[in-house]
Amino acid sequence: MKRILFTLIVLCVLIAPAAAQSTVDLTNVRTYLIENVTELRSQTAALEATAADYYMLAEAAEFDYAALWESQPGVTAGALNASRNAWMIASPLYEQVEGIVAGVPSLSEYDVILDAGVSGEEDPENGVPFDLTLRDGRILERPGNLFGVLESTLWGTRPEYSAGIEADLNGDGEIGFGDVLPDAYVLRAAAETMQNYANDLLDSASAWEPNVTDAFTALVVMTPTMSEYFAAWRDSRFVSGEASTQAEFVVISRLADVEDILGGLLVVYDGISPLVSEVDAAQDTQIREGLLDLQSYVADLLAQETDGRIFTPEEADLYGSEAQSRAQAITGQIAQVAALAGIELPE
């Protein structure tokens, strides 16, 4: 009798995680991804169209950028500011789903291409997998992620992507940061390539059938990345000012990116919360509160920055260490629940 009872207990322990996993509904995670990527694609389409407008203006001026600015400053500024606006909307849209895209193995290559990958020169093995072929025959071999290429082209932080002509694009009567005309060939090629990959990402997102392993993997991969983002924030012009040599992260604070990423991860956690609660209700509460507190922590720093506080690099390191410590604690709890639920995560 004791042996039969023991066998029944073992079977219950083995079956319970599988049964719990089968009751998890990740439809909202998939819907969230598709809706954001759909809107992302509309903005990359707008960016592609306005980049084409600028290209045609430059082509009509035979790519004499000084003559273009002298003859049509208003139309030229309008096209470029429209491109910048589309980029500014598209970037946060992507950050809101980056936790899913980068954290799910079947989608993660899009993160390398769109937002996280470095150039082939920086990392020959793991850099971006594409080249940019320009209409004048130039080829930019594995130049880095597309958001970065477009940002540095639109705001002139990489001289090789610039036409070298100063232009008061914001109409404030002065030549300041970003007041330079981009190379129309680079801008158009990058915008077209971005739109192509946005289309591909939407197709892949629509075909994706999320499972519990995907959700747990995204959380344990993306939550403990705070130190990386805070280091980029520290080295950006938002903290380091004129001393910064970064070509990227020049127009949107990295703190805003982190807040958006954590918001997306909370959507993922909502999907698996019922399973976590079945395994350990107290852990479920702690994990949720931990993620919310971490997001609030970052949001508070962003609010201070938006209100005019300029953090020092030392402060950025201090706050980044605290954020990373919190993130690692949360990740440990999530990994523990996954183990108890019998969910194998990639190493």
BAMARPA-299145 format. One record per residue (C-alpha): residue number from 1; residue in one letter; x, y negated, z. Coordinates in Angstrom, 3 decimals, padded with zeros to 6 digits, always signed. Each point is the difference from the previous one (the first is absolute). Example, Ala and Ser with C-alpha at 12.3 -4.5 7.8 and 13.67 -1.06 7.14 Angstrom:
residues 2
<r pos="1" code="A" u="+012.300" v="+004.500" w="+007.800"/>
<r pos="2" code="S" u="+001.370" v="-003.440" w="-000.660"/>
//
This chain:
residues 347
<r pos="1" code="M" u="+000.000" v="+000.000" w="+000.000"/>
<r pos="2" code="K" u="+002.825" v="-002.375" w="+000.896"/>
<r pos="3" code="R" u="+001.721" v="+000.769" w="-003.319"/>
<r pos="4" code="I" u="-003.218" v="-000.722" w="-001.929"/>
<r pos="5" code="L" u="-000.450" v="-003.273" w="+001.891"/>
<r pos="6" code="F" u="+003.601" v="-001.006" w="-000.689"/>
<r pos="7" code="T" u="-000.440" v="+000.783" w="-003.704"/>
<r pos="8" code="L" u="-003.117" v="-002.152" w="-000.157"/>
<r pos="9" code="I" u="+001.812" v="-002.907" w="+001.643"/>
<r pos="10" code="V" u="+002.885" v="+000.250" w="-002.485"/>
<r pos="11" code="L" u="-002.399" v="+000.100" w="-002.927"/>
<r pos="12" code="C" u="-001.808" v="-003.092" w="+001.290"/>
<r pos="13" code="V" u="+003.289" v="-001.869" w="+000.312"/>
<r pos="14" code="L" u="+000.997" v="+000.967" w="-003.544"/>
<r pos="15" code="I" u="-003.365" v="-000.687" w="-001.579"/>
<r pos="16" code="A" u="-000.790" v="-003.268" w="+001.793"/>
<r pos="17" code="P" u="+002.591" v="-002.174" w="-001.790"/>
<r pos="18" code="A" u="-001.051" v="+001.291" w="-003.407"/>
<r pos="19" code="A" u="-003.662" v="-000.544" w="+000.809"/>
<r pos="20" code="A" u="+000.715" v="-003.501" w="+001.272"/>
<r pos="21" code="Q" u="+001.976" v="-000.815" w="-003.143"/>
<r pos="22" code="S" u="-002.913" v="+001.085" w="-002.177"/>
<r pos="23" code="T" u="-002.289" v="-002.513" w="+001.709"/>
<r pos="24" code="V" u="+002.256" v="-003.003" w="-000.692"/>
<r pos="25" code="D" u="-001.447" v="-002.324" w="-002.638"/>
<r pos="26" code="L" u="+002.608" v="-002.106" w="-001.794"/>
<r pos="27" code="T" u="-002.408" v="-001.452" w="-002.568"/>
<r pos="28" code="N" u="+000.376" v="-003.482" w="+001.472"/>
<r pos="29" code="V" u="+003.786" v="+000.180" w="-000.358"/>
<r pos="30" code="R" u="-000.282" v="+000.876" w="-003.671"/>
<r pos="31" code="T" u="-002.657" v="-002.690" w="-000.555"/>
<r pos="32" code="Y" u="+002.163" v="-002.597" w="+001.744"/>
<r pos="33" code="L" u="+002.941" v="+000.900" w="-002.233"/>
<r pos="34" code="I" u="-002.008" v="-000.071" w="-003.230"/>
<r pos="35" code="E" u="-001.717" v="-003.292" w="+000.818"/>
<r pos="36" code="N" u="+003.266" v="-001.742" w="+000.823"/>
<r pos="37" code="V" u="+001.838" v="+001.391" w="-003.005"/>
<r pos="38" code="T" u="-002.920" v="-000.982" w="-002.262"/>
<r pos="39" code="E" u="+000.286" v="-003.593" w="+001.227"/>
<r pos="40" code="L" u="+003.786" v="+000.227" w="-000.278"/>
<r pos="41" code="R" u="-000.372" v="+001.009" w="-003.628"/>
<r pos="42" code="S" u="-002.243" v="-002.993" w="-000.703"/>
<r pos="43" code="Q" u="+002.679" v="-002.323" w="+001.382"/>
<r pos="44" code="T" u="+002.822" v="+001.682" w="-001.907"/>
<r pos="45" code="A" u="-002.148" v="-000.388" w="-003.124"/>
<r pos="46" code="A" u="-000.321" v="-003.719" w="+000.748"/>
<r pos="47" code="L" u="+003.754" v="-000.178" w="+000.512"/>
<r pos="48" code="E" u="+000.601" v="+001.784" w="-003.298"/>
<r pos="49" code="A" u="-002.315" v="-002.434" w="-001.822"/>
<r pos="50" code="T" u="+001.528" v="-003.149" w="+001.475"/>
<r pos="51" code="A" u="+003.535" v="+001.301" w="-000.594"/>
<r pos="52" code="A" u="-001.008" v="+000.494" w="-003.654"/>
<r pos="53" code="D" u="-001.309" v="-003.587" w="-000.083"/>
<r pos="54" code="Y" u="+003.334" v="-001.294" w="+001.243"/>
<r pos="55" code="Y" u="+001.865" v="+002.201" w="-002.464"/>
<r pos="56" code="M" u="-002.009" v="-001.357" w="-002.926"/>
<r pos="57" code="L" u="+000.685" v="-003.572" w="+001.126"/>
<r pos="58" code="A" u="+003.712" v="+000.780" w="+000.147"/>
<r pos="59" code="E" u="-000.118" v="+001.773" w="-003.358"/>
<r pos="60" code="A" u="-001.697" v="-002.991" w="-001.626"/>
<r pos="61" code="A" u="+002.832" v="-002.174" w="+001.345"/>
<r pos="62" code="E" u="+002.518" v="+002.519" w="-001.397"/>
<r pos="63" code="F" u="+000.995" v="+000.759" w="+003.583"/>
<r pos="64" code="D" u="+001.408" v="-003.510" w="+000.431"/>
<r pos="65" code="Y" u="-001.154" v="-000.267" w="+003.599"/>
<r pos="66" code="A" u="+001.106" v="-003.600" w="+000.442"/>
<r pos="67" code="A" u="-002.069" v="-001.016" w="-003.015"/>
<r pos="68" code="L" u="-002.936" v="+002.092" w="+001.229"/>
<r pos="69" code="W" u="-000.036" v="-001.718" w="+003.374"/>
<r pos="70" code="E" u="+000.414" v="-003.426" w="-001.534"/>
<r pos="71" code="S" u="-002.814" v="+000.478" w="-002.507"/>
<r pos="72" code="Q" u="-002.516" v="+002.073" w="+002.005"/>
<r pos="73" code="P" u="+000.662" v="-000.234" w="+003.726"/>
<r pos="74" code="G" u="-003.648" v="+000.288" w="+001.038"/>
<r pos="75" code="V" u="-000.854" v="+003.081" w="-002.051"/>
<r pos="76" code="T" u="+003.291" v="+001.665" w="+000.886"/>
<r pos="77" code="A" u="-000.426" v="-000.620" w="+003.728"/>
<r pos="78" code="G" u="-003.584" v="+001.228" w="-000.233"/>
<r pos="79" code="A" u="+001.004" v="+003.331" w="-001.502"/>
<r pos="80" code="L" u="+002.791" v="+000.568" w="+002.506"/>
<r pos="81" code="N" u="-002.057" v="-001.037" w="+003.015"/>
<r pos="82" code="A" u="-002.743" v="+002.377" w="-001.137"/>
<r pos="83" code="S" u="+002.592" v="+002.780" w="-000.178"/>
<r pos="84" code="R" u="+001.251" v="-000.873" w="+003.459"/>
<r pos="85" code="N" u="-003.522" v="-000.014" w="+001.381"/>
<r pos="86" code="A" u="-000.706" v="+003.456" w="-001.434"/>
<r pos="87" code="W" u="+003.238" v="+001.299" w="+001.532"/>
<r pos="88" code="M" u="-000.888" v="-001.533" w="+003.379"/>
<r pos="89" code="I" u="-003.351" v="+001.814" w="-000.009"/>
<r pos="90" code="A" u="+001.351" v="+003.279" w="-001.361"/>
<r pos="91" code="S" u="+002.834" v="+000.347" w="+002.504"/>
<r pos="92" code="P" u="-002.162" v="+000.151" w="+003.179"/>
<r pos="93" code="L" u="-002.443" v="+002.305" w="-001.767"/>
<r pos="94" code="Y" u="+002.811" v="+002.449" w="-000.555"/>
<r pos="95" code="E" u="+001.357" v="-000.357" w="+003.544"/>
<r pos="96" code="Q" u="-003.444" v="+000.960" w="+001.334"/>
<r pos="97" code="V" u="+000.313" v="+003.400" w="-001.692"/>
<r pos="98" code="E" u="+003.752" v="+000.447" w="+000.158"/>
<r pos="99" code="G" u="-000.299" v="+002.216" w="+003.063"/>
<r pos="100" code="I" u="-002.042" v="+002.431" w="-002.076"/>
<r pos="101" code="V" u="+001.886" v="-000.289" w="-003.279"/>
<r pos="102" code="A" u="+003.461" v="+000.232" w="+001.545"/>
<r pos="103" code="G" u="-001.025" v="+002.545" w="+002.632"/>
<r pos="104" code="V" u="-001.760" v="+002.535" w="-002.226"/>
<r pos="105" code="P" u="+002.556" v="+002.091" w="-001.917"/>
<r pos="106" code="S" u="-002.103" v="+000.255" w="-003.184"/>
<r pos="107" code="L" u="-000.274" v="-003.816" w="-000.205"/>
<r pos="108" code="S" u="+003.294" v="-001.123" w="+001.474"/>
<r pos="109" code="E" u="+001.838" v="-000.579" w="-003.294"/>
<r pos="110" code="Y" u="-002.318" v="-002.937" w="-000.677"/>
<r pos="111" code="D" u="+001.319" v="-001.699" w="+003.124"/>
<r pos="112" code="V" u="+003.537" v="+000.292" w="-001.316"/>
<r pos="113" code="I" u="-001.068" v="-001.475" w="-003.337"/>
<r pos="114" code="L" u="-002.275" v="-002.761" w="+001.219"/>
<r pos="115" code="D" u="+001.312" v="-001.206" w="+003.336"/>
<r pos="116" code="A" u="+002.826" v="+001.837" w="+001.726"/>
<r pos="117" code="G" u="+002.514" v="+001.293" w="-002.527"/>
<r pos="118" code="V" u="+003.386" v="-001.593" w="-000.496"/>
<r pos="119" code="S" u="+001.923" v="-000.274" w="-003.235"/>
<r pos="120" code="G" u="+001.891" v="+002.860" w="-001.561"/>
<r pos="121" code="E" u="+003.185" v="-001.963" w="+000.599"/>
<r pos="122" code="E" u="-000.691" v="-000.127" w="+003.743"/>
<r pos="123" code="D" u="-001.053" v="+003.637" w="+000.212"/>
<r pos="124" code="P" u="+000.749" v="+002.082" w="-003.125"/>
<r pos="125" code="E" u="-001.782" v="+003.054" w="+001.401"/>
<r pos="126" code="N" u="-003.131" v="-001.475" w="+001.585"/>
<r pos="127" code="G" u="-000.484" v="-003.360" w="-001.719"/>
<r pos="128" code="V" u="-003.027" v="-000.770" w="-002.152"/>
<r pos="129" code="P" u="-000.537" v="+002.398" w="-002.929"/>
<r pos="130" code="F" u="-000.828" v="-002.556" w="-002.719"/>
<r pos="131" code="D" u="+001.718" v="-002.567" w="-002.232"/>
<r pos="132" code="L" u="-001.458" v="-003.282" w="-001.231"/>
<r pos="133" code="T" u="+000.267" v="-000.415" w="-003.770"/>
<r pos="134" code="L" u="-000.305" v="-003.650" w="-000.982"/>
<r pos="135" code="R" u="-001.377" v="-001.294" w="-003.274"/>
<r pos="136" code="D" u="+003.370" v="-001.457" w="-000.988"/>
<r pos="137" code="G" u="+001.625" v="+003.437" w="+000.200"/>
<r pos="138" code="R" u="+001.562" v="-000.323" w="+003.431"/>
<r pos="139" code="I" u="-000.447" v="+002.914" w="+002.392"/>
<r pos="140" code="L" u="+000.024" v="-000.508" w="+003.756"/>
<r pos="141" code="E" u="+001.065" v="+003.417" w="+001.207"/>
<r pos="142" code="R" u="-001.780" v="+001.115" w="+003.176"/>
<r pos="143" code="P" u="-000.282" v="-003.554" w="+001.333"/>
<r pos="144" code="G" u="-001.775" v="+000.688" w="+003.299"/>
<r pos="145" code="N" u="-003.634" v="+000.086" w="+001.052"/>
<r pos="146" code="L" u="-002.504" v="-001.988" w="-002.036"/>
<r pos="147" code="F" u="-001.365" v="-002.223" w="+002.749"/>
<r pos="148" code="G" u="+003.591" v="-001.033" w="+000.715"/>
<r pos="149" code="V" u="+000.902" v="-000.610" w="-003.633"/>
<r pos="150" code="L" u="-003.120" v="-002.090" w="-000.527"/>
<r pos="151" code="E" u="+000.442" v="-001.982" w="+003.214"/>
<r pos="152" code="S" u="+003.619" v="-000.830" w="-000.752"/>
<r pos="153" code="T" u="-000.928" v="-000.934" w="-003.576"/>
<r pos="154" code="L" u="-002.977" v="-002.182" w="+000.890"/>
<r pos="155" code="W" u="+001.786" v="-001.833" w="+002.816"/>
<r pos="156" code="G" u="+003.452" v="-000.091" w="-001.575"/>
<r pos="157" code="T" u="+001.973" v="+001.828" w="+002.669"/>
<r pos="158" code="R" u="+001.935" v="+002.041" w="-002.546"/>
<r pos="159" code="P" u="+001.830" v="-002.264" w="-002.452"/>
<r pos="160" code="E" u="+000.186" v="+002.783" w="-002.587"/>
<r pos="161" code="Y" u="-003.805" v="-000.001" w="-000.218"/>
<r pos="162" code="S" u="-000.219" v="-003.781" w="-000.284"/>
<r pos="163" code="A" u="-000.006" v="-002.342" w="-002.995"/>
<r pos="164" code="G" u="+002.143" v="-002.384" w="+002.029"/>
<r pos="165" code="I" u="-002.268" v="-003.023" w="-000.508"/>
<r pos="166" code="E" u="-001.227" v="-001.846" w="+003.062"/>
<r pos="167" code="A" u="-003.721" v="-000.776" w="-000.018"/>
<r pos="168" code="D" u="-002.301" v="-001.541" w="+002.606"/>
<r pos="169" code="L" u="-002.461" v="+002.875" w="-000.128"/>
<r pos="170" code="N" u="-001.946" v="-000.927" w="+003.123"/>
<r pos="171" code="G" u="-000.351" v="-003.645" w="-001.022"/>
<r pos="172" code="D" u="+001.346" v="-001.495" w="+003.240"/>
<r pos="173" code="G" u="+002.342" v="-002.353" w="-001.838"/>
<r pos="174" code="E" u="+003.120" v="+001.796" w="+001.177"/>
<r pos="175" code="I" u="+002.178" v="+002.880" w="-001.087"/>
<r pos="176" code="G" u="-000.085" v="+002.497" w="+002.831"/>
<r pos="177" code="F" u="+000.038" v="+003.719" w="+000.631"/>
<r pos="178" code="G" u="-001.337" v="+001.980" w="-002.952"/>
<r pos="179" code="D" u="-000.156" v="-002.988" w="-002.374"/>
<r pos="180" code="V" u="+001.641" v="+001.713" w="-002.957"/>
<r pos="181" code="L" u="-001.337" v="+001.510" w="-003.215"/>
<r pos="182" code="P" u="+000.275" v="+003.780" w="-000.260"/>
<r pos="183" code="D" u="+001.330" v="+001.979" w="-002.921"/>
<r pos="184" code="A" u="-003.195" v="+000.701" w="-001.960"/>
<r pos="185" code="Y" u="+001.347" v="+003.295" w="-001.333"/>
<r pos="186" code="V" u="+000.640" v="+001.374" w="+003.493"/>
<r pos="187" code="L" u="-003.278" v="-001.255" w="+001.414"/>
<r pos="188" code="R" u="-002.106" v="+001.513" w="-002.772"/>
<r pos="189" code="A" u="+001.763" v="+003.373" w="+000.012"/>
<r pos="190" code="A" u="-000.240" v="+000.321" w="+003.789"/>
<r pos="191" code="A" u="-003.666" v="-001.030" w="+000.047"/>
<r pos="192" code="E" u="-000.903" v="+002.466" w="-002.739"/>
<r pos="193" code="T" u="+001.869" v="+002.802" w="+001.744"/>
<r pos="194" code="M" u="-001.680" v="-000.836" w="+003.290"/>
<r pos="195" code="Q" u="-003.414" v="+000.221" w="-001.644"/>
<r pos="196" code="N" u="+000.845" v="+003.368" w="-001.544"/>
<r pos="197" code="Y" u="+001.014" v="+001.448" w="+003.356"/>
<r pos="198" code="A" u="-003.022" v="-001.554" w="+001.746"/>
<r pos="199" code="N" u="-002.176" v="+001.868" w="-002.499"/>
<r pos="200" code="D" u="+001.901" v="+003.211" w="+000.691"/>
<r pos="201" code="L" u="-000.301" v="-000.475" w="+003.760"/>
<r pos="202" code="L" u="-003.754" v="-000.467" w="-000.266"/>
<r pos="203" code="D" u="-000.275" v="+003.197" w="-002.055"/>
<r pos="204" code="S" u="+002.048" v="+001.904" w="+002.568"/>
<r pos="205" code="A" u="-001.942" v="-001.486" w="+002.916"/>
<r pos="206" code="S" u="-003.279" v="+000.981" w="-001.647"/>
<r pos="207" code="A" u="+001.238" v="+003.557" w="-000.504"/>
<r pos="208" code="W" u="+001.401" v="+000.291" w="+003.532"/>
<r pos="209" code="E" u="-001.863" v="+002.335" w="+002.327"/>
<r pos="210" code="P" u="+001.267" v="-000.953" w="+003.462"/>
<r pos="211" code="N" u="+000.552" v="+002.676" w="+002.586"/>
<r pos="212" code="V" u="+000.897" v="-000.022" w="+003.672"/>
<r pos="213" code="T" u="+003.674" v="+000.654" w="-000.700"/>
<r pos="214" code="D" u="+000.128" v="-003.026" w="-002.309"/>
<r pos="215" code="A" u="-001.510" v="-002.204" w="+002.697"/>
<r pos="216" code="F" u="+002.330" v="+001.162" w="+002.772"/>
<r pos="217" code="T" u="+002.987" v="-000.228" w="-002.339"/>
<r pos="218" code="A" u="-000.801" v="-003.595" w="-000.954"/>
<r pos="219" code="L" u="-000.239" v="-000.961" w="+003.667"/>
<r pos="220" code="V" u="+003.224" v="+001.658" w="+001.145"/>
<r pos="221" code="V" u="+001.940" v="-001.246" w="-003.042"/>
<r pos="222" code="M" u="-001.185" v="-003.610" w="-000.058"/>
<r pos="223" code="T" u="-000.625" v="-000.923" w="+003.639"/>
<r pos="224" code="P" u="+003.664" v="+000.138" w="+001.125"/>
<r pos="225" code="T" u="+001.276" v="-002.416" w="-002.690"/>
<r pos="226" code="M" u="-000.168" v="-003.185" w="+002.070"/>
<r pos="227" code="S" u="+003.750" v="-000.557" w="+000.274"/>
<r pos="228" code="E" u="+000.344" v="+000.030" w="-003.798"/>
<r pos="229" code="Y" u="-002.695" v="-002.641" w="-000.469"/>
<r pos="230" code="F" u="+001.211" v="-002.180" w="+002.853"/>
<r pos="231" code="A" u="+003.551" v="+000.107" w="-001.381"/>
<r pos="232" code="A" u="-001.320" v="-001.237" w="-003.349"/>
<r pos="233" code="W" u="-001.917" v="-002.733" w="+001.839"/>
<r pos="234" code="R" u="+003.138" v="-000.994" w="+001.930"/>
<r pos="235" code="D" u="+002.021" v="-000.321" w="-003.198"/>
<r pos="236" code="S" u="-002.700" v="-001.876" w="-001.914"/>
<r pos="237" code="R" u="-000.300" v="-003.754" w="-000.394"/>
<r pos="238" code="F" u="-002.861" v="+000.091" w="+002.540"/>
<r pos="239" code="V" u="+002.586" v="+000.612" w="+002.730"/>
<r pos="240" code="S" u="+003.436" v="-000.603" w="-001.512"/>
<r pos="241" code="G" u="-001.052" v="-003.028" w="-002.039"/>
<r pos="242" code="E" u="+002.497" v="-001.288" w="-002.539"/>
<r pos="243" code="A" u="+002.549" v="+002.535" w="+001.213"/>
<r pos="244" code="S" u="-002.125" v="+002.830" w="-001.384"/>
<r pos="245" code="T" u="+001.302" v="+001.698" w="-003.113"/>
<r pos="246" code="Q" u="-003.083" v="+002.157" w="-000.545"/>
<r pos="247" code="A" u="-001.659" v="-000.232" w="-003.397"/>
<r pos="248" code="E" u="-003.179" v="+001.648" w="+001.311"/>
<r pos="249" code="F" u="-002.389" v="-000.657" w="+002.894"/>
<r pos="250" code="V" u="+000.304" v="-003.714" w="-000.702"/>
<r pos="251" code="V" u="-003.664" v="-001.021" w="-000.223"/>
<r pos="252" code="I" u="-001.883" v="+002.360" w="+002.361"/>
<r pos="253" code="S" u="+001.366" v="+000.696" w="+003.460"/>
<r pos="254" code="R" u="+000.945" v="+003.583" w="+000.632"/>
<r pos="255" code="L" u="-002.067" v="-000.257" w="+003.181"/>
<r pos="256" code="A" u="-003.125" v="-000.341" w="-002.146"/>
<r pos="257" code="D" u="+001.032" v="+003.127" w="-001.891"/>
<r pos="258" code="V" u="+000.405" v="+001.964" w="+003.241"/>
<r pos="259" code="E" u="-003.401" v="-001.110" w="+001.263"/>
<r pos="260" code="D" u="-001.597" v="+001.128" w="-003.277"/>
<r pos="261" code="I" u="+001.806" v="+003.353" w="+000.044"/>
<r pos="262" code="L" u="-001.144" v="+000.703" w="+003.550"/>
<r pos="263" code="G" u="-003.554" v="-000.888" w="-000.997"/>
<r pos="264" code="G" u="+000.130" v="+002.672" w="-002.682"/>
<r pos="265" code="L" u="+001.449" v="+002.543" w="+002.419"/>
<r pos="266" code="L" u="-002.882" v="-000.682" w="+002.390"/>
<r pos="267" code="V" u="-002.386" v="+000.944" w="-002.812"/>
<r pos="268" code="V" u="+001.896" v="+003.268" w="-000.370"/>
<r pos="269" code="Y" u="-000.094" v="+000.610" w="+003.732"/>
<r pos="270" code="D" u="-003.759" v="-000.592" w="+000.084"/>
<r pos="271" code="G" u="-000.282" v="+002.945" w="-002.382"/>
<r pos="272" code="I" u="+001.820" v="+002.462" w="+002.249"/>
<r pos="273" code="S" u="-001.130" v="-001.425" w="+003.348"/>
<r pos="274" code="P" u="-002.785" v="+002.593" w="+000.439"/>
<r pos="275" code="L" u="+002.551" v="+002.797" w="-000.338"/>
<r pos="276" code="V" u="+002.429" v="-001.696" w="+002.398"/>
<r pos="277" code="S" u="-002.828" v="-000.486" w="+002.495"/>
<r pos="278" code="E" u="-000.864" v="+003.700" w="-000.156"/>
<r pos="279" code="V" u="+003.615" v="+000.909" w="+000.658"/>
<r pos="280" code="D" u="+000.554" v="-002.605" w="+002.732"/>
<r pos="281" code="A" u="-002.522" v="-002.776" w="+000.622"/>
<r pos="282" code="A" u="+002.414" v="-001.960" w="+002.176"/>
<r pos="283" code="Q" u="+002.659" v="+000.097" w="-002.718"/>
<r pos="284" code="D" u="-002.529" v="-001.229" w="-002.540"/>
<r pos="285" code="T" u="-000.717" v="-003.060" w="+002.137"/>
<r pos="286" code="Q" u="+003.681" v="-000.659" w="+000.613"/>
<r pos="287" code="I" u="+000.962" v="+000.281" w="-003.672"/>
<r pos="288" code="R" u="-002.778" v="-002.285" w="-001.169"/>
<r pos="289" code="E" u="+000.769" v="-002.577" w="+002.672"/>
<r pos="290" code="G" u="+003.696" v="+000.265" w="-000.810"/>
<r pos="291" code="L" u="-000.548" v="-000.718" w="-003.701"/>
<r pos="292" code="L" u="-002.381" v="-002.876" w="+000.753"/>
<r pos="293" code="D" u="+002.395" v="-001.488" w="+002.553"/>
<r pos="294" code="L" u="+002.905" v="+000.266" w="-002.444"/>
<r pos="295" code="Q" u="-002.006" v="-001.748" w="-002.700"/>
<r pos="296" code="S" u="-001.006" v="-002.725" w="+002.490"/>
<r pos="297" code="Y" u="+003.641" v="-000.379" w="+001.049"/>
<r pos="298" code="V" u="+001.037" v="-000.648" w="-003.609"/>
<r pos="299" code="A" u="-003.034" v="-002.215" w="-000.655"/>
<r pos="300" code="D" u="+000.930" v="-002.195" w="+002.976"/>
<r pos="301" code="L" u="+003.534" v="-000.496" w="-001.324"/>
<r pos="302" code="L" u="-001.417" v="-000.831" w="-003.435"/>
<r pos="303" code="A" u="-002.422" v="-002.524" w="+001.523"/>
<r pos="304" code="Q" u="+002.889" v="-001.707" w="+001.795"/>
<r pos="305" code="E" u="+001.997" v="-000.121" w="-003.231"/>
<r pos="306" code="T" u="-002.973" v="-001.375" w="-001.920"/>
<r pos="307" code="D" u="-000.408" v="-002.697" w="+002.649"/>
<r pos="308" code="G" u="+003.552" v="-001.141" w="-000.643"/>
<r pos="309" code="R" u="+002.215" v="+001.976" w="+002.335"/>
<r pos="310" code="I" u="+003.305" v="+000.947" w="-001.568"/>
<r pos="311" code="F" u="+001.394" v="+003.124" w="+001.566"/>
<r pos="312" code="T" u="+003.738" v="+000.567" w="+000.274"/>
<r pos="313" code="P" u="+001.641" v="+003.124" w="-001.438"/>
<r pos="314" code="E" u="+000.706" v="+001.136" w="+003.560"/>
<r pos="315" code="E" u="-003.678" v="-000.336" w="+000.888"/>
<r pos="316" code="A" u="-000.966" v="+001.892" w="-003.134"/>
<r pos="317" code="D" u="+002.263" v="+002.870" w="+001.073"/>
<r pos="318" code="L" u="-001.457" v="-000.035" w="+003.506"/>
<r pos="319" code="Y" u="-003.605" v="+000.072" w="-001.200"/>
<r pos="320" code="G" u="+000.866" v="+002.594" w="-002.605"/>
<r pos="321" code="S" u="+001.500" v="+002.291" w="+002.645"/>
<r pos="322" code="E" u="-003.153" v="-000.276" w="+002.085"/>
<r pos="323" code="A" u="-002.216" v="+000.732" w="-003.008"/>
<r pos="324" code="Q" u="+002.118" v="+002.996" w="-000.965"/>
<r pos="325" code="S" u="-000.103" v="+001.362" w="+003.547"/>
<r pos="326" code="R" u="-003.783" v="-000.214" w="+000.053"/>
<r pos="327" code="A" u="-000.271" v="+001.550" w="-003.450"/>
<r pos="328" code="Q" u="+002.219" v="+002.944" w="+000.907"/>
<r pos="329" code="A" u="-002.046" v="+000.708" w="+003.108"/>
<r pos="330" code="I" u="-003.201" v="+000.037" w="-002.056"/>
<r pos="331" code="T" u="+001.606" v="+002.234" w="-002.618"/>
<r pos="332" code="G" u="+001.074" v="+002.471" w="+002.675"/>
<r pos="333" code="Q" u="-003.569" v="+000.255" w="+001.250"/>
<r pos="334" code="I" u="-001.355" v="+000.540" w="-003.510"/>
<r pos="335" code="A" u="+002.604" v="+002.682" w="-000.736"/>
<r pos="336" code="Q" u="-000.854" v="+001.726" w="+003.270"/>
<r pos="337" code="V" u="-003.696" v="+000.139" w="-000.886"/>
<r pos="338" code="A" u="+000.861" v="+001.322" w="-003.461"/>
<r pos="339" code="A" u="+001.996" v="+002.813" w="+001.574"/>
<r pos="340" code="L" u="-002.825" v="+000.873" w="+002.374"/>
<r pos="341" code="A" u="-002.417" v="+000.042" w="-002.936"/>
<r pos="342" code="G" u="+002.257" v="+002.304" w="-001.987"/>
<r pos="343" code="I" u="+000.755" v="-002.592" w="-002.673"/>
<r pos="344" code="E" u="+003.443" v="+000.356" w="-001.570"/>
<r pos="345" code="L" u="+001.602" v="-003.306" w="-000.890"/>
<r pos="346" code="P" u="+002.967" v="-000.535" w="-002.344"/>
<r pos="347" code="E" u="+003.295" v="-000.540" w="+001.742"/>
//
